[in-house]
């Protein structure tokens, strides 16, 4: 008996990997989780929110003991141009919580401890260099120090997933299907955050930012409130960075110095700067999710809903479903792709794949129409509100007529019809899966 043989190996200590490992461990099976960082979360980055309902599926009592920052009761949608902004706000004043802001280094360390309590063996500061194959079946992993063997290997090694590429489940990514996310964290103080965002101590606010400094480019900004810090960041596709040759930090500098954003972080102490790749290709860029002896979860599987800024919830649920599939395979003593295909079937029946399919055409449409949707129409929205509130000696009906006439002249009837058809295509893409 090989002393380095276990039932399941999970590669990657983020939410997807830990969710898979803890699901397996709770069934009484043996599972080792291998993490390359000093601890889970040390190398992870995201905007700032975890979602309540999916998290409860893995950690039912997390609200009592997890290191949470704020309960996000407020959601802003902000459109920026160089000189103005429009913000639409939704605020939920009920006790219900949809999401919490968290610091990943704290939260991931906590979920790793929960996994250890459940029986997961956690191996940190260890890099998995390649998968071990026997007759094209994955039977273990090679690390820098030694080899580990298992009946099943679950890959949660992130957006690059070199291991999935090694066995042909993934191709090299296309720059248009991957975004670079960068962010800064500023210490502001609890009282100032409450005042600037109109919040109470435990209340949080998420702000999604469209337009400047990425007008006409496929990128979005964001801002999250933590207990005494504010996270400000953006994500932009690699293809846009290659095309424009602009530096990511230059974009972030422009964003944080915009007159509608700078007051929120004014006087703040910069605590952190980080960057991370994000899979943005959606359903069409997803790899094959299973093979003999192996399954892929989370970012490795390109499970990100970029329209709704969701990734952590998809990661957790995919990890849970992969863990459930591993349990079935272990009970049957069958680790072939025939049995592991149950993972894909479970995903197909869940909201995860339903949402991925609903927005499968989103990125194609946005890449082809970013100049109109992410520049022209954003500017028109701000111009409309400026016209709507402006008081002068011009009759309102004349202003409205001029706005409509100018839009028709600038965009043209053909252009407006084309844009409308693209919107209908997106809506139909959602409705046909209902």
Buried (B, 14 or more C-beta within 10 A) or exposed (E): EEEBBBBBBBBBBBBBBBBBBBBBBBBEBBBBBBBBBEBBBBBBBBBBBBBBEBBEEBBEEBBEEBBBBBBBBBBBBBBBBEEBBBEEEEEBEEEEBBBBBBBBBEBBBBBBBBBBEBBBBBBBEBBBEEBBBEEEBBBBBBBEEEBBBBBBBBBBBBBBBBBBBBBEBBEEBEBBBBBBBBBBBBBBBBEBBBEBBEBEEBBBBBBBBBBBBBBBBBBBBBBBBBBBBBBBBBBBBBBBBEEEEBEBEEBBEBBBEBEBBEEBBEEBEEEBEBEBBBBBBBBEBBBBBBBBBBBBBBBBBBBBBBBEBBBBBBBBBBBBBBBBBBBBBBEEEEBBBEBBBBBBEBBEEBBBBBBBBBBBBBBBBBBEBBEBBBBBBBBBBBBBBEBEEEEEEEEEEEBEEEBEEEBEEEBEEEBBEEBEEBEEEBEEBBEEBE
